[in-house]
Amino acid sequence: MRVLLDANILVSYLLAREASLVVEVVEAGVAGRDDLLLPEDLVDGLASRVAGKPYLAERIAAEDVREFLGLLAAVAEVLPRIAGPLPAVTRDPQDDYLIAHALFGRADLLVTGDRDLLTIGRVGDLRIVTP
């Protein structure tokens, strides 16, 4: 299965202190049970999101973020940035890049905790689901 994980899932994984569905989903990709898709935009966004929010920066070391992103880059299919305007699919235009990358990468699933994305549910063959 081809899976794109939203940044909120990756942040939840970095915050996890015990086994959870988020941990299972991420580890399935890292172990190769799923084919992970990793947009370059998401990589940049994750590092800046953690550094820019005091709550996250206090709980997730910058080095842990770098190591995690390095691990993901080693096992995932890295998707290049999409040039040009993106089609408006979501209520929040900042989420449109995820849909575009998921479709471009032929993802089966976009895993997210974002309610705006979850209300869409499906775009073509792409299913938008929680862990």
N, C-alpha and C positions, 0 to 999 in steps of 0.2 A: 504494500500500500504506500502511495506517495503522500507525504504529510508535510504541511507547512504549519509551524507553531508560531502563534502570535507572541509578541514581546511580553505580554502579561503572563503567558504560560512560562516563559523562560525566567522571568523575574520571580514568579512563584516557586519555580524549581530552586533557584538560588537561595530563596528564603526558607525552603523546606527544612525542617529539622527531623522529620520522620517520614515513614512511608505514606504515600498518598497517591491518588489517581494521577496527579500532575507528575510526580516522580516516575510512576510507571510509564506514562506516555513518553516522557523525555528519554528515559533509559531504554525504551523499546527502539527508539530511533538511533541512539548512540550505539546500541548493541547490534544494529543492522536488521532488526526484525521489521522495521519500516524504513522506507527511503525518505530521509529528511531533506527538505528544501530550505535553503537559507538565503533569503534576499540580502544583498549588500546593504540596502537601506535599513533593514532590520538590525544588522550588526552595528551600524553607526548609531541607530536610535537607542539600542539597549544600553550601550556604554554611557551615552549622554543622559539617558533617563535615570540611571542609577546614580550617576555623579551629581545630577541636578536636583535630586529630591533628598533633603536631609534624612527623612525617615529611612530611605533605602540606603543611602551612603553610610549611615551609622551601622547598618546590619549586613551589608555586602561589601567586602573589601574590593577595591579596584583591581587588585591582582587576581582575585577569584573570578571577576567578570572576564578579564583578559584570558585566563586559563580556560574558562568555560567556552568562550567564543572560539579559542584556538582548537579545542576539542571538537566543537560543532563543525568548524570549517574543515577539519580533517575527515569527518565522516559524512558530511552532508554534501549535496549538490548545491554549490553556491550559484545563485541567480544574479546576473548583472543588473544594474539599475536600468529602469525602463525610461528611455528618452521620450520627451514630448508629453503632451497632456494625457492624463488618464481618464477613462470614461467614469462618469459619476454614477456610482452604484449604491453607495451608502449615504446615510444621513450626515455622517461626519466625513468630509472630504479627506481627512488625514488617514482614513482607513481604506480608501480606494486602492492604494498601492498594494495592500495585502491581497485583495481580490485579484488585481491585475497580475501579481506575481504567481498566485496560486493557479490562475488560469494559464498563464504563460508556461509555468512549470508542470502543467498537466497533473496538478495535485488531486487526489481523491478526497482529502480532508483538509480543512483549515480548522485547527484546534485553537479555541479562544475562550476567554471569559468575558469578552466585550459584548454587552447586551445589544448594542446597535448592530453588530455583525450577526449575532445569534438570531435576531428577529428575521433576518433575511433567510436563513436556513439553507438555501440552495441557490447556486448560480450555475445553470447548465448541469454538468455532471459533478460539480464541486459541492460537497456537503460541508456546511459550517456547523461545528459541534463543540460542545464542552468536553473536557477530558473524560 
